[in-house]
């Protein structure tokens, strides 16, 4: 099999931006991330093919959420994929925990059909001067066709680990939303409503609200790691090129995992090497990752994209988004 480094000529170079946890706050004087002039982002580059927002873009107040959505729509990225989070269901709609939080969220914001995806194909507007595409993803698999001619498979889940039964888009610690059968950890049971994450090589990008267990988690509560063990196992099965998430404001960072050749092994114990990734340009703008090129199933880049800094006044949005280049399959229906 040819190496990823030698195979990139047959793929489409795609620049990806990842961010999370903007939590409304579109005014600069409120520690926000946007004042109409890319406040906090210092005019990020315009050549972004895909922007991914990993949830909690709003704060539960419909008018602020709409303003934040408008702000995000003006950020670079010809295709913008967003998962909602527990703070994104309007406050007055979330009491009692809605049975279908995605639908409740979509109706509250009056999203158009083209802005909602519960699975299937997401096809970019191919008009050069057309508006950017902005799509909210519900849980499951999505095939995404970008304007640059790339086609990629995305598994998304807006659900995160949390014991507050009244909060939308949460699951308790005894539930596994991501695995089936023998891959479910002891003491957990699979949620029948959820679609398990497919096994390698079917997923290019994994977008989840919260992190996996044990990698990015200095955050501990009553001695319990706040990452999800079931998600850790699922990531080791799926081995995507990119896994991005948010939620943990004091665990920002990026790693690259190199997987062992034993596809039966599960969890991060099945990796042969981990690298902490540095930034090409760590100064004022977005944080560019220097990612060694490896193929799908060989390595995975994990990004906590939250832009909120813990413990700061007004929970200021002081972290920059992360940017990196990946190579995805060419959409043959477009290229012939």
Residue pairs with C-beta under 8 A, 6 or more apart in sequence:
3 295
4 293
4 294
4 295
4 296
4 298
4 327
5 293
7 295
7 327
8 293
8 327
10 330
11 150
11 327
11 328
11 329
11 330
12 146
12 148
12 149
12 150
12 327
12 328
12 329
12 330
12 331
13 148
13 325
13 326
13 327
14 49
14 50
14 146
14 148
14 150
14 152
14 325
14 326
14 327
14 328
15 45
15 47
15 48
15 49
15 50
15 323
15 324
15 325
16 48
16 49
16 50
16 51
16 52
16 205
16 242
16 323
16 324
16 325
16 326
17 44
17 48
17 50
17 51
17 52
17 75
17 76
17 77
17 286
17 321
17 322
17 323
18 51
18 52
18 54
18 242
18 244
18 303
18 305
18 321
18 322
18 323
19 51
19 52
19 53
19 54
19 246
19 305
19 306
19 307
19 321
19 322
20 53
20 54
20 55
20 56
20 244
20 245
20 246
20 247
20 304
20 305
20 306
20 307
21 54
21 55
21 56
21 85
21 246
21 247
21 249
21 305
21 306
21 307
21 308
22 33
22 53
22 56
22 57
22 58
22 68
22 72
22 307
22 308
22 317
23 56
23 57
23 58
23 59
23 87
23 308
23 315
23 317
24 32
24 57
24 58
24 59
24 61
24 64
24 65
24 67
24 68
25 31
25 32
25 33
25 59
25 64
25 68
25 314
25 317
26 32
26 33
26 34
26 35
26 64
26 67
26 68
26 71
27 35
28 34
28 35
28 39
28 40
30 314
31 312
31 313
31 314
31 315
31 316
31 317
32 39
32 40
32 317
33 39
33 40
33 41
33 71
33 307
33 317
34 40
34 68
34 71
37 43
38 44
38 75
40 307
40 317
40 318
40 320
41 75
41 285
41 286
41 320
41 321
42 284
42 285
43 285
44 75
44 76
44 285
44 286
44 321
44 323
45 76
45 285
45 286
45 323
46 76
47 76
48 76
48 77
48 78
48 323
49 77
49 78
49 79
49 146
49 147
49 148
49 150
50 77
50 78
50 79
50 80
50 81
50 144
50 146
51 72
51 75
51 76
51 77
51 79
51 80
51 81
52 80
52 81
52 82
52 205
52 207
52 244
52 305
53 72
53 80
53 81
53 82
53 83
53 305
54 83
54 85
54 207
54 208
54 209
54 244
54 245
54 246
54 247
54 305
54 306
55 82
55 83
55 84
55 85
55 88
55 158
55 160
55 169
55 209
55 246
55 247
56 85
56 86
56 87
56 88
56 209
56 246
56 247
57 65
57 68
57 69
57 72
57 82
57 84
57 85
57 88
58 64
58 65
58 68
58 69
58 87
58 88
59 65
59 68
59 87
60 87
60 88
60 89
60 90
60 91
60 94
61 90
61 91
62 90
62 108
62 109
65 88
65 90
65 109
66 109
69 109
69 134
72 80
72 82
72 134
73 80
73 132
73 134
77 132
78 124
78 132
78 133
78 146
78 147
78 148
79 122
79 124
79 132
79 133
79 135
79 144
79 146
79 147
80 132
80 133
80 134
80 135
81 122
81 135
81 137
81 142
81 144
81 154
81 156
81 207
82 134
82 135
82 136
82 137
83 136
83 137
83 156
83 157
83 158
83 207
83 208
83 209
84 101
84 102
84 105
84 136
84 158
84 169
85 158
85 160
85 169
85 209
85 246
85 247
86 160
86 162
86 167
86 168
86 169
86 170
86 209
88 105
88 169
89 98
89 101
89 104
89 105
89 108
89 168
89 169
90 104
90 105
90 108
93 104
93 105
93 108
94 101
94 104
94 166
94 167
94 168
95 166
96 166
97 165
97 166
97 167
97 168
98 104
98 168
101 158
101 168
101 169
102 116
102 118
102 136
102 138
102 139
102 158
104 168
105 136
105 168
106 115
106 116
106 136
111 136
114 133
114 135
115 134
115 135
115 136
116 135
116 136
116 138
117 135
117 136
117 137
117 138
117 142
118 138
118 140
119 138
119 140
119 141
119 142
120 142
120 143
121 142
121 143
121 144
121 145
122 133
122 135
122 142
122 143
122 144
122 145
123 145
124 133
124 144
124 145
124 146
124 147
125 131
125 132
125 133
125 147
126 147
126 334
137 154
137 156
137 158
137 207
138 156
138 158
139 156
139 157
139 158
139 159
139 177
139 194
139 195
140 155
140 156
140 195
141 153
141 154
141 155
141 195
141 198
141 202
141 203
142 153
142 154
142 155
142 156
143 151
143 152
143 153
143 154
144 151
144 152
144 153
144 154
145 151
145 331
145 333
145 334
146 152
146 328
146 331
149 330
149 331
149 334
149 335
150 328
150 329
150 330
150 331
151 328
151 329
151 330
151 331
152 204
152 205
152 328
152 329
153 202
153 203
153 204
153 205
154 203
154 204
154 205
154 206
154 207
155 197
155 198
155 203
155 205
155 206
155 207
155 238
155 240
156 207
156 208
157 177
157 178
157 194
157 207
157 208
157 209
158 169
158 209
159 169
159 170
159 171
159 177
159 194
159 208
159 209
160 169
160 170
160 171
160 208
160 209
160 210
160 228
160 247
161 170
161 171
161 172
161 173
161 210
161 226
161 227
161 228
162 170
162 171
162 172
163 170
163 172
163 173
164 170
165 172
169 209
171 177
171 191
174 187
174 188
174 189
175 188
175 189
175 190
175 191
175 230
176 184
176 185
176 188
176 189
176 190
176 191
176 230
177 190
177 191
177 194
177 196
177 230
178 194
178 196
178 197
178 228
178 230
178 231
178 233
178 234
179 185
179 190
179 196
179 197
179 230
179 233
179 234
179 237
180 190
180 196
183 233
183 234
183 237
183 266
184 190
184 230
185 229
185 230
185 233
188 230
190 196
196 234
197 203
197 206
197 234
197 235
197 237
197 238
198 238
199 237
199 238
200 237
200 238
200 239
200 240
200 263
200 296
200 297
201 239
201 296
201 297
202 238
203 238
203 239
203 240
204 240
204 241
204 242
204 296
204 328
205 240
205 241
205 242
205 243
205 244
206 235
206 238
206 240
206 242
206 243
206 244
207 243
207 244
207 245
208 231
208 243
208 244
208 245
209 245
209 246
209 247
210 226
210 227
210 228
210 231
210 245
210 246
210 247
210 248
211 217
211 226
211 227
211 228
211 231
211 245
211 247
211 248
211 251
211 302
211 304
212 227
212 228
212 229
212 231
212 232
212 234
212 235
212 243
212 268
212 302
213 225
213 227
213 228
213 229
213 231
213 232
214 225
214 227
214 229
214 232
214 267
214 268
215 227
215 232
215 255
215 268
215 274
215 302
216 227
216 248
216 251
216 253
216 255
216 302
216 304
217 225
217 226
217 227
217 248
217 251
218 250
218 251
219 226
219 248
219 250
219 251
220 226
226 248
227 248
229 267
232 267
232 268
233 266
233 267
235 243
235 300
235 302
236 259
236 265
236 266
236 267
236 268
236 270
236 271
237 266
239 259
239 296
239 297
239 298
239 300
240 296
240 300
241 296
241 299
241 300
241 301
241 326
241 328
242 300
242 301
242 302
242 303
242 324
242 326
243 300
243 301
243 302
243 303
244 302
244 303
244 304
244 305
245 302
245 303
245 304
245 305
246 304
246 305
246 306
247 306
248 304
248 306
249 306
249 308
249 309
249 310
249 315
250 310
250 311
251 304
252 304
252 306
252 319
253 276
253 304
254 276
254 277
254 289
254 301
254 302
254 303
254 304
254 322
255 274
255 275
255 276
255 277
255 301
255 302
256 274
256 275
256 277
256 291
256 292
256 294
256 299
256 300
256 301
256 302
257 268
257 271
257 273
257 274
257 299
257 300
257 302
258 271
258 272
258 273
258 274
258 275
258 294
258 298
258 299
259 270
259 271
259 272
259 297
259 298
259 299
259 300
260 270
260 271
260 272
262 270
268 274
275 292
277 289
277 290
277 291
277 301
278 290
279 287
279 288
279 289
279 290
280 288
280 289
280 290
281 287
281 288
285 320
286 320
286 321
286 322
286 323
287 320
287 321
287 322
287 323
288 322
288 323
288 324
289 301
289 303
289 322
289 323
289 324
291 301
291 324
291 325
291 326
292 299
293 327
301 324
303 322
305 321
305 322
306 319
307 317
307 318
307 319
307 320
307 321
308 315
308 316
308 317
308 318
308 319
309 315
309 316
309 317
309 318
309 319
312 318
